[in-house]
Amino acid sequence: MKKIINDFVIVVDGNFSNQRYIIKEHSRSKSQAIKRAHKLSTLYPASEILVEHWLLITSHNFIKSGFYKGKVLNITQEAAA
């Protein structure tokens, strides 16, 4: 049986993968992550804000298990306005 867990990581001025960022937050839904990213864009107007979609896929077949990076959304102050 395959199980998929969605995780949306919101990072300000950086990248979750290289661990160089100002703020990192997690969300389980895309809409909540985008709403939070828009709020952060008002607090940090000159910063780049990314929403990274990560999937944790587990299964009995070990070869198919692991983390997979999905779409990355870039939230800017102009897009939030």
PESUL-V223174 format. One record per pair of residues at least 24 apart in sequence whose C-alpha atoms are under 10 Angstrom apart, sorted by the first residue. I is the first residue (numbers start at 1). J is the second residue. D is the distance in Angstrom with one decimal. If there is no record, write none. Layout:
<<I J D> <I J D>>
//
This chain:
<<1 58 8.3> <1 59 5.6> <1 60 6.4> <1 61 8.7> <2 57 6.9> <2 58 5.7> <2 59 4.4> <2 60 7.2> <2 61 8.6> <2 64 8.8> <2 65 8.6> <3 55 10.0> <3 56 8.0> <3 57 5.7> <3 58 5.3> <3 59 6.3> <3 60 9.6> <3 65 9.2> <4 55 6.5> <4 56 5.7> <4 57 4.6> <4 58 6.6> <4 59 8.9> <4 65 9.6> <4 66 9.9> <4 67 9.8> <5 54 8.3> <5 55 5.7> <5 56 5.1> <5 57 6.5> <5 58 8.5> <5 67 9.5> <6 30 9.0> <6 53 7.2> <6 54 6.0> <6 55 4.9> <6 56 6.6> <6 57 8.9> <6 67 9.9> <6 68 9.9> <6 70 9.7> <7 33 9.5> <7 51 10.0> <7 52 8.2> <7 53 6.0> <7 54 5.1> <7 55 6.2> <7 56 7.8> <7 69 9.7> <7 70 9.9> <8 32 9.0> <8 33 6.4> <8 34 9.2> <8 50 9.8> <8 51 6.3> <8 52 5.6> <8 53 4.6> <8 54 6.1> <8 55 8.6> <8 69 10.0> <8 70 9.5> <8 71 9.8> <8 72 9.4> <9 33 7.6> <9 37 9.8> <9 50 7.9> <9 51 5.5> <9 52 5.1> <9 53 6.5> <9 54 7.5> <9 72 9.5> <10 34 8.4> <10 36 8.0> <10 37 6.6> <10 40 9.3> <10 49 7.1> <10 50 5.7> <10 51 4.5> <10 52 6.5> <10 53 9.0> <10 72 9.8> <10 73 9.4> <10 74 9.9> <10 75 9.7> <11 37 8.4> <11 40 9.4> <11 47 10.0> <11 48 8.4> <11 49 5.7> <11 50 5.4> <11 51 6.6> <11 52 8.1> <11 74 9.9> <12 37 8.6> <12 40 7.9> <12 41 8.5> <12 44 8.0> <12 47 6.5> <12 48 5.9> <12 49 4.6> <12 50 6.6> <12 51 9.1> <12 75 9.6> <13 44 9.1> <13 46 9.1> <13 47 5.4> <13 48 4.9> <13 49 6.0> <13 50 8.0> <14 47 9.0> <14 48 7.4> <14 49 7.7> <14 50 7.8> <15 48 9.8> <15 49 9.1> <15 50 7.6> <15 51 9.5> <15 52 8.7> <16 50 8.9> <16 51 9.4> <16 52 7.9> <17 52 9.7> <17 69 9.9> <21 48 10.0> <21 49 9.7> <22 47 9.4> <22 49 10.0> <23 49 9.4> <24 49 9.9> <24 50 9.8> <24 51 9.8> <25 51 9.5> <26 51 9.3> <26 52 9.6> <26 53 10.0> <27 51 9.6> <27 53 9.6> <28 53 9.6> <28 54 10.0> <29 53 9.5> <34 73 8.6> <34 74 9.7> <34 75 8.0> <34 80 9.5> <35 80 9.1> <37 73 9.8> <37 74 9.2> <37 75 6.6> <37 76 8.8> <37 77 9.8> <37 80 8.6> <38 75 6.9> <38 76 7.9> <38 77 7.6> <38 78 9.9> <38 79 8.2> <38 80 5.3> <38 81 8.5> <39 77 9.5> <39 80 8.1> <40 75 9.3> <40 76 9.7> <40 77 9.2> <40 80 9.6> <41 75 7.3> <41 76 6.4> <41 77 5.4> <41 78 9.1> <41 79 9.2> <41 80 7.0> <41 81 9.5> <42 76 9.2> <42 77 6.7> <42 78 9.9> <42 80 7.9> <42 81 8.9> <43 77 9.6> <44 76 9.6> <44 77 8.5> <45 76 7.7> <45 77 5.6> <45 78 9.0> <45 80 9.8> <46 76 8.5> <46 77 7.8> <47 75 9.4> <47 76 7.9> <47 77 8.5> <48 74 7.2> <48 75 6.9> <48 76 6.4> <48 77 8.7> <49 73 8.4> <49 74 5.9> <49 75 5.2> <49 76 6.6> <49 77 9.1> <50 74 4.7> <50 75 6.0> <50 76 8.8> <51 75 7.5>>
//
